[in-house]
Amino acid sequence: MTEENKRSGAQVVRDIMRYEAGAEVRKFAGPDGKEHTFLILPEGKTTASLKELEDEYRTRPERRKGMAKFSDLESFCLHVNRFKGENSVIFSSDDMARPSLTCVLDYHAAGGNEFEGTHFGEHRSLYQFPLSDEWKAWAQADESGYMDHASFAEFLEDRIDDVLEPLGPEQDDESASTKALRRRIALLGGNMGTPQKIMELSRGLKINQNASTTSAKNLSSGEVQVAFKTENVDDNGAPITVPTMFLIAVPVFQNGPLYQMPIKLRYRLRGPSIIWALIRSDPRKIFENAFKEAVKTAGDTTGLPSLIGTPE
């Protein structure tokens, strides 16, 4: 078919649409400098875009868009470095329940001009920090409040690997974080327990969970002594010394570095038994330290600015 025949065939189609259906095909130059086609339809002379039809014949996308999701920080940074531009920005959300990093790869250029340098912001990288199993376990124990003998003892036994020895004598070359931890422990006061003491407490409570219980507190040291009595043996249960706190080291994020945190031990009498609580000391501050280090790692690796918040 010759070009003349093709043009005449297209003209026939336009004539049929114009005179039989009352529709017109028109083109206009858009703000992007490209020519766009649209239809004027008969009912009220409304317009309909032919973009979907045009997109069917594209050999490549009009622009990059979509959100890639990653399960580790390294992969997030690799993706950002692969597609980042001069205007890319990382947004960080420090929500303790759902911390995340979002990089808007096609973000707007800086400046006050309303139109120049604006972009769609539809090409993104997302990393949702997975909280570690250890962090979630201690958080759940804290948030659940007081526990009975059996639940408390089983939890301590399951998490004994997280418990550290108390800090040794102060050293001149200690890090700022260790010095801050010492100040925190001194502020809380009381007696710091060892892993052996915590295991002893766990086993003693587990063995004697059905026994009646008495307790006495040493006001000078803050220690609590718990004694158990059974129906078969009078005053034969050896007292167990209960520290007022102990130290744990757990990662905030999965596969992340360990952070030391004091755990406060609290108890109440409930009838013949004692109920127990494990209270984390300032978990928000520890979370923020871990989060800031991760954000700094992302910034150093990608060379992009990081803003606390969510993108528009």
C-alpha positions in Angstrom: 0.0 0.0 0.0 1.4 3.4 -1.0 1.8 6.3 1.4 -1.0 8.1 -0.5 -3.4 5.1 0.0 -2.5 5.0 3.7 -3.2 8.7 4.1 -6.5 8.4 2.3 -7.5 5.4 4.4 -6.8 7.4 7.6 -8.8 10.2 6.2 -11.7 7.9 5.6 -11.7 6.8 9.2 -11.6 10.4 10.4 -14.5 11.3 8.1 -16.6 8.4 9.4 -15.9 9.3 13.0 -16.6 13.0 12.4 -19.8 12.6 10.4 -21.3 9.3 11.7 -20.2 9.3 15.3 -19.7 13.0 15.8 -16.2 12.5 17.2 -13.1 14.4 16.3 -9.4 13.5 16.6 -7.3 16.4 17.6 -3.7 16.9 18.7 -2.1 19.5 20.9 1.4 20.4 22.2 1.6 19.6 25.9 3.7 21.4 28.5 6.4 18.7 28.1 6.9 19.8 24.5 5.4 16.6 23.0 2.4 16.3 20.7 -0.6 14.5 22.4 -3.7 13.0 20.8 -7.2 13.2 22.2 -10.8 12.6 21.2 -13.7 15.0 21.3 -16.8 12.9 21.9 -20.3 13.8 20.9 -22.1 13.9 24.3 -21.4 17.4 25.6 -18.2 17.5 23.5 -16.1 15.9 26.3 -12.6 14.9 25.8 -11.0 11.5 26.2 -7.2 10.8 26.3 -5.7 8.3 24.0 -2.7 7.9 26.3 -3.5 4.3 27.2 -3.6 3.4 23.5 -0.3 5.2 22.9 1.3 3.4 25.8 0.5 0.0 24.3 3.0 0.8 21.5 5.9 2.1 23.6 9.1 0.2 23.5 10.2 1.5 26.9 8.5 3.2 29.9 7.8 6.9 29.8 9.7 7.3 33.2 10.9 5.2 36.1 8.3 4.5 38.8 7.5 2.0 41.5 8.8 1.1 45.0 11.5 -1.5 45.5 11.5 -3.1 49.0 14.5 -4.6 50.7 15.2 -6.8 53.7 18.6 -5.5 54.6 20.3 -2.1 54.7 23.1 -3.1 52.4 20.7 -4.0 49.6 18.8 -0.8 50.1 22.0 1.3 49.7 23.0 -0.7 46.6 19.7 0.0 44.9 19.9 3.7 45.9 23.4 4.0 44.5 22.3 2.3 41.3 19.4 4.8 40.5 20.1 8.0 42.6 20.2 11.4 40.9 21.4 14.8 42.0 18.0 15.5 43.7 17.5 12.1 45.5 16.7 12.3 49.2 16.3 9.7 52.0 13.4 10.1 54.4 13.7 8.3 57.7 10.8 7.3 60.0 11.9 6.7 63.7 8.6 5.1 64.7 9.7 2.4 67.2 7.0 0.0 66.0 7.7 0.5 62.2 11.1 2.2 61.6 12.0 2.6 58.0 14.1 4.4 55.3 12.5 5.6 52.1 14.6 7.1 49.3 12.7 9.2 46.7 15.0 8.7 43.7 13.3 11.3 41.5 12.7 14.0 44.1 12.2 17.7 43.4 15.2 19.9 42.9 15.9 22.5 45.6 14.7 26.0 45.1 11.5 28.1 45.3 10.5 27.9 41.7 7.1 26.2 41.6 7.5 24.4 38.2 11.2 24.2 37.3 13.0 21.2 38.7 9.8 19.4 39.8 9.6 15.6 39.4 7.0 12.9 39.9 8.5 11.3 43.0 7.3 7.9 41.9 10.6 6.0 41.9 11.5 4.9 45.4 13.5 2.5 47.6 12.1 1.2 50.9 13.8 -0.5 53.8 11.6 -1.4 56.8 13.9 -2.2 59.7 13.2 -5.7 61.1 13.3 -5.5 64.9 15.4 -8.3 66.4 13.8 -11.3 68.1 15.7 -10.4 71.3 14.5 -6.8 71.3 10.9 -7.9 70.7 11.1 -10.5 73.5 12.2 -8.1 76.2 9.8 -5.4 74.9 6.9 -7.9 75.2 8.0 -8.9 78.7 8.1 -5.2 79.7 4.8 -4.3 78.2 2.9 -7.3 79.5 3.4 -6.1 83.1 3.6 -8.4 86.1 3.9 -12.1 85.6 3.3 -15.1 87.8 6.1 -17.3 89.1 6.0 -19.8 86.3 5.9 -17.3 83.4 8.6 -15.2 84.9 10.9 -18.1 85.6 10.5 -19.6 82.1 11.2 -16.2 80.5 14.4 -15.8 82.4 15.6 -19.2 81.6 14.8 -18.7 77.9 16.6 -15.4 77.7 19.6 -16.1 80.0 22.0 -15.8 77.0 21.1 -12.1 76.8 22.3 -11.4 80.4 25.7 -9.8 80.9 28.1 -9.7 83.8 27.9 -6.3 85.7 30.4 -3.6 84.5 33.8 -4.0 86.0 35.9 -1.2 87.5 35.9 2.0 85.6 38.6 2.5 83.0 40.2 5.7 81.8 39.8 4.8 78.1 36.1 3.9 78.3 33.8 4.9 75.4 31.2 7.6 75.9 28.4 5.0 75.7 29.9 3.0 78.5 30.3 6.1 80.7 26.7 7.0 80.0 25.6 3.4 80.9 27.5 3.7 84.2 25.7 7.0 85.0 22.4 5.4 84.2 23.0 2.4 86.5 24.2 4.7 89.3 21.1 6.8 88.9 18.8 3.7 89.2 20.7 2.5 92.3 20.3 -0.9 93.9 22.1 -4.1 93.4 23.2 -5.5 89.9 22.7 -9.2 89.4 25.1 -11.6 87.5 24.0 -14.2 84.9 24.6 -16.9 87.6 22.3 -15.1 90.0 19.6 -14.6 87.4 19.8 -18.3 86.5 19.6 -19.2 90.2 16.6 -17.0 90.6 14.9 -18.6 87.5 15.5 -22.2 88.7 14.5 -21.4 92.3 11.2 -19.9 91.2 10.5 -22.7 88.7 11.0 -25.4 91.3 9.0 -23.6 94.0 6.3 -22.1 91.9 3.5 -23.8 93.9 5.0 -23.1 97.3 3.9 -20.2 99.6 6.3 -17.3 99.6 7.7 -14.8 102.0 10.1 -12.0 101.2 12.4 -9.6 103.1 14.2 -6.5 101.8 17.7 -5.3 102.8 17.2 -1.5 102.9 21.0 -0.8 102.7 21.7 -2.8 99.6 18.2 -2.9 98.0 18.3 -6.7 97.7 15.2 -8.8 98.2 15.4 -12.3 99.8 12.6 -14.7 98.8 12.0 -17.8 100.9 9.7 -20.7 100.0 7.7 -22.9 102.3 6.0 -26.1 101.3 3.4 -28.3 103.1 5.9 -31.1 103.5 8.9 -29.2 104.7 8.7 -26.4 107.2 11.1 -23.5 106.7 13.4 -25.7 104.7 13.4 -23.7 101.4 16.7 -21.8 101.2 16.3 -18.0 100.6 17.0 -16.7 97.2 18.6 -13.2 96.9 16.9 -11.1 94.2 18.9 -8.3 92.7 17.1 -5.0 91.9 18.4 -5.0 88.3 20.7 -6.7 85.8 22.3 -5.9 82.5 21.5 -7.3 79.0 23.0 -6.9 75.6 20.6 -7.3 72.6 20.5 -6.0 69.0 17.7 -3.5 68.3 17.5 -4.6 64.6 17.9 -8.0 63.2 21.6 -8.9 62.6 22.6 -5.5 64.1 25.1 -4.6 66.7 24.5 -5.3 70.4 23.3 -2.6 72.8 23.6 -2.8 76.6 20.5 -2.0 78.6 19.7 -2.3 82.3 16.6 -4.3 83.3 14.8 -3.3 86.5 13.3 -6.1 88.6 10.1 -5.3 90.5 7.8 -7.6 92.5 4.5 -7.5 94.4 2.8 -9.8 96.8 -0.3 -11.5 95.6 -1.7 -13.7 98.3 0.9 -16.3 99.2 2.8 -15.7 96.0 4.9 -13.0 94.4 4.4 -11.6 90.9 7.3 -10.2 89.0 7.9 -7.4 86.4 10.9 -6.8 84.0 11.2 -3.1 83.2 13.6 -1.9 80.5 15.5 1.3 81.3 15.0 4.0 78.7 14.5 1.8 75.7 13.5 4.8 73.5 17.0 6.3 73.9 18.7 3.0 73.0 16.4 2.6 70.0 17.2 6.2 68.8 21.0 5.5 69.1 20.7 2.4 67.0 18.4 4.1 64.5 20.7 7.1 64.1 23.7 4.9 63.5 21.8 3.0 60.7 20.7 6.3 59.1 24.3 7.6 59.3 25.4 4.4 57.6 22.9 4.9 54.8 23.9 8.5 54.4 27.6 7.7 54.3 27.1 4.8 51.8 24.9 6.7 49.4 26.1 10.3 49.9 22.5 11.5 50.1 20.9 13.8 52.6 18.5 12.3 55.1 15.4 13.9 56.5 13.3 12.7 59.5 9.7 12.3 58.3 7.7 11.0 55.4 7.8 12.2 51.7 4.8 13.9 50.2 
